Amino acid sequence: MSNSPSIFTFGSLVRRKPTPAPRPAPKVQFSPWSSPGVSDSAWCSSDFMLGAGMVIVQPSTERLVLCYETKRNFWFLPKGRKDIGETLETAALREAYEESGYRAEFLPLYNPTHQPPPPGTDLTVRTKNTEAIYISTLAWGPRYTRDGRLYDRGGEYLTHWYVGQIPGDAVRHEGTGMPDEQDYISEIITFEEALQKDLASVEERAIRYAWALWQDTKKVDQQIESERRAHRGVTGLSTTLTTVVGVQPNSTG
């Protein structure tokens, strides 16, 4: 008979062999945008939650959507747990609508990602994508019933962050949240104003990174458009010269 704890007792005390201490977390700084690396870890289904959040941009006004809890007085980005059977992408769009009141759609960005393009497509790692831009972890501690009985030993909450967009004429809908979210409001504010709010550190990081990706994406798009215009100009000049004088540019004939 196995001495492994039952899944449904959430770690009831049993006799089992000592396990080795986890190795120290590596002190590796991957990039200035990220926290240092963590040690290899694994959690069973009762010890983690998966969620999704969204940074919502309004490109036409160069602004962001930020949510506010009027009873407890704090600013936040829309986020929450995914439902059973729901994809993270669908959860991000749903949470954005429920908590902000705006129907967002994903904003394609030149987002550096290690996710490979699907086989048989002409996509490349340099193509715009709508993959998650950030993943954050948040540990929660033990939880008890009102009479003091332990019912949850805690775990890790992993949130995938995406970037969405709304049009300039977007209308905010009222009453879109869950019953305990009816005190939420949202405002469309500048990037600088968002950074002045007392946001959670992870959410401020997500905003800064999303904004940097969007600014870089606009610059790349402008560069591509400039090159296209220059190419059309050269092509137009070639056509005009051929029609008028009957020779191609740089022709030696």
C-alpha positions in Angstrom: 0.0 0.0 0.0 1.4 3.4 -1.0 2.2 5.9 1.7 1.6 8.8 -0.7 -1.0 11.3 0.7 -4.4 11.3 -0.8 -5.1 13.9 -3.4 -8.3 14.9 -1.7 -6.9 15.2 1.8 -4.7 18.1 0.7 -1.5 16.8 2.3 -2.7 14.9 5.3 0.1 14.0 7.6 1.5 10.6 6.7 4.8 8.8 7.3 7.1 9.1 4.3 10.8 9.1 3.6 12.7 12.4 4.0 13.0 14.4 0.8 16.2 16.3 -0.1 16.3 20.0 0.4 15.6 22.0 -2.7 18.6 23.4 -4.4 19.2 27.2 -4.1 17.6 29.4 -6.7 20.1 30.4 -9.4 21.1 34.1 -9.3 20.7 34.6 -13.0 19.4 37.9 -14.3 17.9 37.1 -17.7 17.0 40.6 -18.7 16.4 44.0 -17.0 12.7 43.4 -17.4 12.7 40.1 -15.4 13.2 38.9 -11.9 16.2 36.6 -11.3 15.8 32.9 -12.3 14.2 30.5 -9.9 15.1 26.9 -9.1 13.3 24.1 -10.9 9.9 23.5 -9.3 6.8 21.4 -9.8 3.4 21.8 -8.2 0.4 19.5 -8.3 -3.0 20.7 -9.3 -4.1 21.4 -5.7 -1.2 23.7 -5.2 -1.4 26.1 -8.1 -3.8 28.4 -9.9 -3.6 29.7 -13.5 -4.8 33.2 -14.3 -4.6 35.8 -17.0 -4.4 39.6 -17.0 -4.3 42.3 -19.6 -2.7 45.7 -20.2 -5.3 47.5 -22.3 -4.0 50.2 -24.7 -6.1 52.8 -26.6 -3.7 53.5 -29.6 -5.6 56.4 -31.0 -5.2 58.4 -27.7 -1.8 57.0 -26.6 -3.5 56.0 -23.3 -4.1 53.0 -21.0 -7.1 51.5 -19.2 -6.6 51.2 -15.5 -9.2 49.8 -13.0 -10.0 51.2 -9.6 -11.6 49.5 -6.6 -13.7 52.3 -5.0 -14.4 50.6 -1.6 -10.8 49.6 -0.8 -9.2 52.4 -2.8 -6.6 50.8 -5.0 -5.7 50.7 -8.7 -5.1 47.5 -10.6 -5.0 45.8 -14.0 -7.8 43.5 -15.0 -6.9 39.9 -14.2 -8.2 36.7 -12.7 -8.3 32.9 -12.7 -9.2 31.0 -15.8 -12.2 28.8 -15.7 -12.1 25.0 -16.2 -11.7 24.3 -19.9 -11.0 27.9 -20.7 -7.9 29.0 -22.6 -5.6 31.6 -21.1 -6.3 33.9 -24.1 -10.1 33.7 -23.6 -9.7 34.3 -19.9 -7.6 37.4 -20.5 -10.3 38.9 -22.8 -13.1 37.9 -20.4 -11.3 39.4 -17.3 -10.6 42.6 -19.3 -14.3 43.0 -20.0 -15.6 42.0 -16.7 -13.3 44.2 -14.6 -12.8 47.2 -16.9 -16.1 47.3 -18.8 -14.4 47.6 -22.1 -14.4 44.9 -24.8 -10.8 44.6 -25.8 -9.1 42.6 -28.5 -5.5 41.5 -28.7 -2.9 44.1 -29.8 -0.4 42.4 -32.2 3.2 43.4 -31.2 6.7 42.6 -32.3 7.0 40.7 -29.1 10.2 38.6 -28.6 9.1 35.1 -27.8 10.6 31.6 -27.7 7.3 30.2 -29.0 7.9 28.7 -32.4 5.7 29.6 -35.4 3.1 26.9 -36.4 4.4 24.4 -39.0 3.4 25.1 -42.5 2.9 28.9 -42.0 5.0 31.8 -43.3 5.2 33.3 -39.8 8.6 33.9 -38.3 9.8 34.8 -34.8 10.0 38.4 -36.2 6.3 38.5 -37.1 3.8 40.3 -34.9 2.2 38.1 -32.4 -0.3 38.2 -29.5 1.5 35.8 -27.1 1.8 36.6 -23.4 4.3 39.3 -22.7 4.8 38.5 -19.0 4.3 35.7 -16.5 4.2 36.5 -12.8 4.0 34.2 -9.7 2.4 35.0 -6.4 2.5 32.7 -3.4 -0.6 32.5 -1.2 -0.3 31.2 2.4 -2.5 28.8 4.4 -6.2 29.4 4.7 -8.5 28.5 7.5 -12.2 28.1 8.2 -13.8 30.4 10.7 -13.5 27.8 13.4 -9.7 27.6 12.8 -9.5 24.4 10.6 -6.9 24.4 7.9 -8.5 23.8 4.5 -5.8 25.1 2.1 -2.0 24.9 2.7 -1.3 27.6 0.1 0.2 27.5 -3.3 1.5 29.4 -6.3 -0.7 31.7 -8.5 0.7 32.0 -12.1 -0.6 34.8 -14.2 -0.1 35.2 -17.9 -0.2 38.9 -19.0 -1.4 39.9 -22.5 -1.7 43.3 -24.3 -5.1 44.3 -25.6 -6.5 47.3 -27.4 -9.7 49.3 -27.6 -10.8 51.8 -30.3 -11.0 55.5 -29.8 -14.8 55.4 -29.6 -14.9 52.5 -27.2 -17.9 52.6 -24.8 -17.6 51.3 -21.2 -20.3 49.0 -20.1 -21.7 49.0 -16.6 -22.3 45.9 -14.4 -20.0 43.6 -16.3 -18.2 42.1 -13.3 -19.0 39.4 -10.8 -21.2 40.3 -7.8 -18.1 41.2 -5.7 -16.7 43.4 -8.5 -19.6 45.9 -8.8 -17.5 48.5 -7.0 -14.9 48.5 -9.9 -14.6 51.5 -12.2 -12.0 52.2 -14.9 -10.3 55.2 -16.4 -8.4 55.8 -19.5 -5.2 57.6 -18.5 -1.7 58.4 -19.8 1.3 56.1 -19.3 2.8 58.6 -17.0 -0.4 58.9 -14.9 -0.5 55.1 -14.6 3.0 54.9 -13.2 2.0 57.5 -10.5 -0.7 55.1 -9.2 0.1 52.8 -6.3 0.1 49.6 -8.3 1.4 46.2 -7.4 5.1 45.8 -8.5 4.2 43.1 -10.9 1.5 45.1 -12.6 3.8 48.2 -12.9 6.4 45.9 -14.6 3.8 44.6 -17.0 2.7 48.1 -17.9 6.2 49.3 -18.5 7.1 46.3 -20.7 3.8 46.4 -22.6 4.4 50.1 -23.3 8.0 49.6 -24.4 6.9 46.8 -26.8 4.1 49.0 -28.2 6.4 52.0 -28.8 9.0 49.7 -30.5 6.3 48.2 -32.6 5.2 51.6 -33.8 8.7 52.5 -34.7 9.2 49.3 -36.7 5.9 49.8 -38.5 6.9 53.4 -39.4 10.3 52.2 -40.7 8.6 49.5 -42.8 6.1 52.0 -44.2 8.9 54.4 -45.0 10.8 51.7 -46.9 7.6 50.7 -48.8 7.0 54.3 -49.8 10.6 54.7 -51.0 10.3 51.5 -53.0 7.0 52.6 -54.6 8.8 55.9 -55.4 11.6 54.1 -57.2 9.2 51.8 -59.0 7.1 54.8 -60.1 10.2 56.7 -61.3 11.2 53.6 -63.3 7.8 53.4 -64.9 7.8 57.1 -65.8 11.2 57.0 -67.4 10.4 53.9 -69.4 7.2 55.6 -70.7 8.8 59.0 -71.5 12.3 58.1 -72.8 12.1 54.4 -73.4 15.0 53.4 -71.1 15.3 51.9 -67.7 17.2 53.8 -64.9 20.9 52.8 -64.8 20.6 51.4 -68.3 23.8 51.3 -70.3 22.0 51.1 -73.6 
